[in-house]
Amino acid sequence: ADEQLVLAVRARRNPAISDNARFVMGSRPVDKMGAREVPPIVGVMGHRGAGGNQGINGIYELYPGFFHDRPVYQKVLEKRLVSDLLAAPPGGLVAQRDPPRSPRSRLLAKRNQREFIMKAPVKKLGFETMWPVPNDWFLFFDKGIGCWCIGSAVGHTEIYARCPGTEELIPDRLERWQVWDCGLHAWYDHAGLRSFKGGSVDR
């Protein structure tokens, strides 16, 4: 089952992702950390969208190179309604996001923003499928805060989710996630968010 998952990801992923990865971090493959095998696929699931940051869930694929002595993963697939995909404009369902901001610029922006409760979107009925991701989502370890993080840029301080994990060399079976609430402008403990490793295949 794990091998089928990996093969399915590689068959449906956006080929531009590999090109961007090689350009940014080089082409050296990352297969092991000491005696431990690094999984080629990591799944993140359990966030229903309350507080925003709906794009956290998905399938993340191993990204070339290390960051802070840990592997890096980039999101390549997410679950979407087929009806939404058929109605999407050319280029797919691209989320409009502001560029990553510095801590100071985020603090200044927060002063001018009104807090509100952002409810989870109502789940639509229909057939769903896994689909390539048009936006950048990365899963990486930041030793500065001792957490595995999910954000739009590797190493940036503006992140959407974090999980303490100074002892975890890979983001497998992480369950203490916190997610940034875009409405209340605060971190909260997420009871359902999980990350887990996929299997490996011969290359």
HELIX and SHEET records of a PDB file:
HELIX    1   1 ASP A    2  ARG A   12  1                                  11    
HELIX    2   2 PRO A   15  MET A   25  1                                  11    
HELIX    3   3 GLN A   54  ILE A   56  5                                   3    
HELIX    4   4 VAL A   82  ALA A   87  1                                   6    
HELIX    5   5 PRO A  103  ARG A  111  1                                   9    
SHEET    1   A 2 LYS A  32  MET A  33  0                                        
SHEET    2   A 2 ARG A  36  GLU A  37 -1                                        
SHEET    1   B 5 GLU A 128  PRO A 132  0                                        
SHEET    2   B 5 ARG A  70  LEU A  81 -1                                        
SHEET    3   B 5 GLY A  58  PHE A  67 -1                                        
SHEET    4   B 5 ILE A  41  MET A  45 -1                                        
SHEET    5   B 5 ARG A 194  LYS A 197 -1                                        
SHEET    1   C 7 GLU A 128  PRO A 132  0                                        
SHEET    2   C 7 ARG A  70  LEU A  81 -1                                        
SHEET    3   C 7 PHE A 138  ASP A 142 -1                                        
SHEET    4   C 7 CYS A 147  GLY A 151 -1                                        
SHEET    5   C 7 ILE A 159  PRO A 164 -1                                        
SHEET    6   C 7 GLN A 178  ASP A 181 -1                                        
SHEET    7   C 7 ALA A 186  ASP A 189 -1                                        
END                                                                             
